Amino acid sequence: MFVRLLAAAASAKAATSLDVAASPRNQAPPSNSTPIRTGLPPLRVVSAYPAAAVRGMPGPYPGRVIAVKSDRSVDVATGEANDDVVREMMAQGMRALTGATTTPEAWRRFFVPEDVVGIKVNCGGYPYCVSAYEIVAETVRQLMSVGIPANRIYVYERFQSQLDEVNYAPHLPEGVQIAAAEHANRYTDNAGYDPKTYLEANLFGEEDTRSSMMRLVSERLTKIINIPNMKDHGATGATGCLKNIAYGSFSNVARTHQRGVSHTYSVVGTLATIEPLRSRTVLQIMDGLRGVWHGGPFARTTKYVFYPKQILFGTDPVAIDRLLLDIIDNQRREQGVLSIWDRSPASLNGRSSAPLRPTRAVIAILIEHVPHPGNRLAPAAFILDALQRPLQIDLTPGQKKTVNAGTLEVYYPGAYIFVMEAPLAPHVPLTQITLNVRRNVQTPLMPVVWLGVALIAAGLAFYLERWLRRLF
């Protein structure tokens, strides 16, 4: 195991990118709002919360990143982490970051017993790359050693469905709160978001132009610890500290990238500057025990999982994310695939000076049933039979092809998620993959159905009556 100081001062200037210059607008905004100029489309922040004297980001250690590595931290054969090694890595990292002589002293640099602390985890890479149980559990232990009661510690994520999958509770002391803003990524329940603290932007002509902060962040927490993973992302290049704390604390953020156009670069940074999120996020602990070098931010297969076997510590999310880009890009280079920095039209459109080669794409369509009250009759056999349907598509550069994925019969109303994955990397980039779902929903007339049920019941009653008369 060794501890290394990375990017001290080298990223200090980059950290100032969190400070976004304000500019006037033609229409006078509310008194508690700050218009932001980021080019087109314009972004407008609305928040009544003042900034702290010392903002959590970039915090007291701008540009300073501590990397702690250990070959014994993860068993690559099983993917399991070594709890004892991880605890020692956490202790050494916190002491190196703060200069404290003891681990409790290092944690007391950030937290006091009166704090209400949120731990922002990342569950999107379930089952193979989520914020490690061992890191989250050790974080909770150290917070409690400071004197913070378990019931004032919140492990949080936007979606309860993801938290249910990962299931942190058995790994944590009794009383630790597990909190989410909404059940799943449907954007149908906004009760967990603060309507007075939001980013407003019309990005693609969408109907809802606001992304609101979680109420837990704005109304309850006094401090936040950010524990992201090391994963690539098609729109942002990598998903690390900034994206985890920004997109994981606001509603309606998937609208920022679609149809090959991405506004994530400006939106991610802007969301991270909104108070009180910026002031209250005081510590960044990047889980680099496992990582995803392609196909992120999800990890439905181990094919793209790798093992950096390290944890990064700091208060400056920009400095950590800058190092993350190199870690992901180096792994992609080893695999012989495109760099995350390569945004050239030739790469994005599949056009290059290299000889044209056919590519074979394998797309897996995952259909997941989402149970709702009253949908108890949804046939389980259908869910299992349609769980994964791989399609093989042979293409030459510049060619388009439509493939029929098949017909699915749904015997009872319900909600379904269609997720497309690419288990095998194609030889040349695919410019677009679209799943078209054509619906032919036949809804029965319920009065007719109940009439049929009544007739069947009457027939059975008549038959039973005659049978009982013969018997007795």
N, C-alpha and C positions, 0 to 999 in steps of 0.2 A: 504494500500500500504506500502511495506517496501523495503528498499535497503539493500543488503547484499554484503560484500566483500568475494569473493570466490577464493580459490586456490592461494592466494598471496604467492609467492615464491615456493609453492609446485610444480608448473609446470614450474618454471624458467629453470630448467635443461632440461626438455622436449623441451623447445623452441629451444634449440640449435640443435635439429634434423633438422632444416631448413638448417643448414650449412652442405653441403654434400662434403665429401672429394674428391679431384680430384686425378686421377691416370693416369699414362702414358698409351698410346696405341701403338701398333706396327706400325700403320700407322700414320704419323704426321698429326694432324688435322689442319684446318685453324688457322691463328694467332689469330683470334677473337673468338675461340671456347674453351670450357672447357670440357674435357672428364670426365665422372662421372662413378665411380665404384659402382654398386648396385647389384653385382652378375650377374646372367644371366636372361634376356638379357642385354647387355650393353646399357647405355643411354648416349647420347652426346648432350650437350647444345651448341648452336651457338648464340651469341649475342655480338654486338659491344657496348652495353650500359654499362657505368661504374656504380658501386654501389654508392649510396648516402652516405654521411658521417654518417648519421643515417638512417638506412634502416627502411622502414615502418613496416616490419615484422621481428622480434617480436616487434619493436618499442620502445617507451620510457617507456612502462609499461609491461615488460615481466613477464609472470606468474600472472598478475593481471586481475581478472575478476569481474565485478560488475553485480549483478543480481537484477533487479527491478521487483517486482511482485505486481499484483493487481487483486483481485477477480472481480473487476468491469471493467476490461479491455475488456472482451469479453462476449457477451451474448451467452451462450452455446446453447440455444434453437434456435437461428437464425444464429449463427456463425458470427454476426456482431460485429465489434470492436467499442469501445467508443472513439471517436476522442479526446475529452478533457482529458480523463484519459491517453491515449497514449501520448499526448503532455507533460503531467506532468511526466510520467514515463521517457520520453526521457530527460527532463530537469534534473531530479534528477540523472539519470544514468550518464550523461555527467559531471555533477558537482562532483559526487562521484569518477569517474574515474580520473579526472584531479586534484581534490582538489581546483578547482576554486570556488570563492564565488558567481559568477553570471553565468547564462547560456551562454550569449554572450562571456564572457571571456573563458569559456571552449572550445567553438568552435574555438576561435581565437588561441588556442594552436596548432591547426592543419592546419588552412587555413588562407590565406591572399587574399585581393581583386583581386590580379593579377592571381590567380590560375584558371586553367581549371579543373573542378572536374567531375569525372565519378562516378556514383552510380551503382554498380553491383547488380542487382536484381536477383531473381530466379523465373522464370515463369513456371518451369517444373511441379509444383504441381497444375496447373490450373484444375478445378476451385476452389478447396477447401483449398489449402495451397500454396499461393504465397507470395512473399515479400509484406507485408501489405501496402495498399494504405496510411493508416494513418502514418505509419513510414516513408515511402518514401516522402510523402508530407511534414512532419515536418522536415525531413532532408533538403529538398530543401529550406524551409522557413528559417532555421537557416543559411544555406550557403548564402542566399541572404542578411540576416541581417549582415553578415560579410562584405558585399560589393561586392560579386561576382554576376555579371549580370546573368539573367536567361539563356541567349544564350550561356553562358560558363559552363552550367551544363548539363551533359549528363546522362540520365537513359539508361543503356545499358544491352543487353543480346546477346547471339550468334545468335538467330534465330528471324527474324522479325515476322514470323507466331505466335510465342509464345507471343511476345509483342503485336501483334494485338489482340490476344484473351484476354489478361489481361487488355489492354487499360488503361494505366496510365494517358494519356493526360488530360482527364476531371478532374482529381484530382490535377493537377499541374498548376502553374502559366503559362500564355502564354509566349512562347519563350523558355521554357525548351526543350532541344533536346532529342528525343527518337531515339536510334541508335542500329543497329545490324550489324553483319558481313556478314550474308547470309540470304536468304529468309526462308529456312527451313532445317531440318536435312537430306539433300540429299548429301551433300558434292560435289556439282556440280559448285558452284560459290566461287572462292577463292580470288576474288578481294579485299575483306575486310580484308585479312590477310597479314602480313608482311613476304615476302619470305626470308628476311635476319635475322629473329629472330625466332628460332625454336628449338624444341627437336627432335633429330633423334634417332629412335630405331626400330629395326626389332623384333616385339613381337611374331607374329604368321606366319611369311612368307608373310605378306601382301604386296601388290604392292607399296602403298604409305607409306613410313616409317617416314614421317615428320608430326609434329604437330606445326603449326605456330601461332604466337601471333597475336591478332587483331591489325590492323593498328591504330585504335582509341587509344588503350593502349600505343603502342610504339611511335606513332607520334604526338598525339594531347594532351592527358591528362597529367596534372602535379601532380594530387592527385586522389586517388580512395578511396571510401567508400564501404565496402563489407557488403551487407545486405542479408545473407542467411536465410534459414528456419531450423526447427528442423524436420528432416526426416530420416527414416532408408534407407539403400541401400544394396542390396544383395551382391555387390562386395566389398564395403568399410566398411560395417557395419552401417555407418551413413554418411549422406551427409550434411556437415556443412560449416564452413568458408573456409577451405583449398580446398575442392572439388569445391565449388561454384566459388571461384576466379580463380582456376587453370583450371578446365574443362570448365568454362564459359568464358575464355579469350583466348582459343587456339582451333585450328581446329583439326579434325580427332582424337578425343580422345575416341570414342566408341570402337575403335579397341583394347583397353587395357584389355578388359575382354570378354571372349567368351568360349563356350563349357566347362564351369565349371572351367576354369583357369583364374586367375586374376593377373594382374600386376599393379593394381591400387595403391597399397600401396607405391610402389617406384615412379610411374609416377606422382601421385598427388603431392607428396612432392617436386619432382624435378621441375615440372612446376611452382610451387609457388616460387621457388628460382630464376627463370630466370629474369634477369633485362631487362627492367625497372619495371616489374610488382612488384617485391618484394619491391623495394625502394618506389614506388609511392602508394602502398596500405597502407594507414596510419591509418585507423580506421575500426574496426569490430563492427557491430551492429547486433546481431543475433535476428531475429524475432522469438520469442517463444510464440507468442500469440496463435498460432495454431501449431499442429505438426502431423506427420504421423508415426505411430509405426510399420506398416507393409505394404508391397507393394510399398514402395517408390522407386525412388524419385517422382513417380506420385501419383495423388490423384483424380482418376476418380469417387470415391465413398466416402461417409462420413463414411463408415464402420470402417476404420482404422484411422480416424481423432480423435485426442484428444486435450486438451486445457491446456497447461502448464501455460498460462496467465503470461508470463514473457518476459523480454527483457534482453539480455546479452550484456555488453559493454566491450571493451578492444582493445588492439593493437596486442595482441599475439593470432594468430589463433589456434595454437596448444593447448594452455591453455583452450580456449573456447570449442574446439572440444572434449577435454578430458572430460569436464563436460557434453557435449552433449551426449556422449556415455552412461553415467550413466542415463541420463534423458530418453533416448530411451529404454535402457535395463530395467529400473525399470518399465516402462509402459508395455513392453513385458512380464515381470514377472507377473504383475497384470493380464494380459490376458492369462497366462498359456501357453505361446509359447516359442520356443527355444531362448536362449540368443544370442545376436549378437556376443558374444565372442566364442560361440560354433562352432568351425571349425573342429571338430573331424570327421574322416571318417565315424563313425557310424551315426552321424547326417546327414552328407552330402549325404550318400548313402542310407539312410533309414534303416540301420541295427543297432539294439540295443539289449540289453539283455531283454528288456521289452517284454511281450507277444505280439505275432503278432496280429494286428487288421486290418481289412479291412479299407480302406480309401475311401472317396467319394470326388472327386475333381470336382469343377464346374469351367469351364474355359469359359470366355466370350471373343468372338472374335469381335473386333471392326473394322469395315471397314470404313475408312474415305476417301472421294474423295478429291483429290488435283487438283483444277482447273488450267488449263494452257490456254494461248491464243490459240484460235482455237478450244477449247473443249466445246464450248457453247451448243452443242447438247447432252452432257452427260445427260441421263435421271434422273431427280431429284427423280422420284419414286423409282428407283433402289437404290439410296443412302439411302433413308429413310427405305425401306424394309430391307436392309442388314445392318442397322446401328449396331445392336448388336445381336449376335446369341449365346446364352449360350448352353454349352454341359455338360452333367453330365457323369462322368466316375467313375466306381467302380473298385478299385484295391486292391490287397493284397500286403503286402511288398515283394519287389523283382519282382513283376509282371510288364510286359510291355503290353501295349494295344494301338492299333491304331483305331481311330474313324474317320469316314468320316464326315467332317464338312458340307458337302453339295456342291452344284455346284452354282456358281455365273455367270450369263451371263452379260457381259459388251458389250453394244451396240455401244459404241463409244470409240476410243482410249483415254486413260487417265492414270494418275498415282494414285495409291491407297496405303494407309498405312494399314497394318495389325497389330493390337496391341492385345496381349493376356493378360488378367488379371485373377486373382483368387479371385472372390468375397467372397468365403468361404475358411477359412483356413483348409487344410486337417489334418487328425489325425496324419499321419506320413509324413515326408518330401518327396516331389516329387523330384527325382534326375534330371529329365530333361523333359521339355515340348517343343516339336518342332512343328512348323506349316509348313507343306509342301504345297506349292502352285504349282500345276501342270498346266501349261499353254497350251492351245490349241488355239492359236491365228490364226484366219482366216482373213487375210487382203484382202479386195476386190481389184480387178484390177481396178484402177481408170479410165483408158480409157474406159473400158466396162461400168462403172457406168455413166460416162458423156455421152456416146453414148445413153444409156437408157434414160437419162434426156432429151437429144436432141430429141429423137424419141417421147417422151411424149409431149414435147413442140410443135413439128410439128403437132402431132395429134390434140392437143388442138386448135392450130391456124387454122387447116383445118376445124374443127368442128365449131369454132366461125365464120369463114368466111361464111359457108353455112347458119348458123343461122341468121346472120346479113342480108344476101341477102333476105331471106324469110321475115324478119321483115320489110325491107324497099322496 
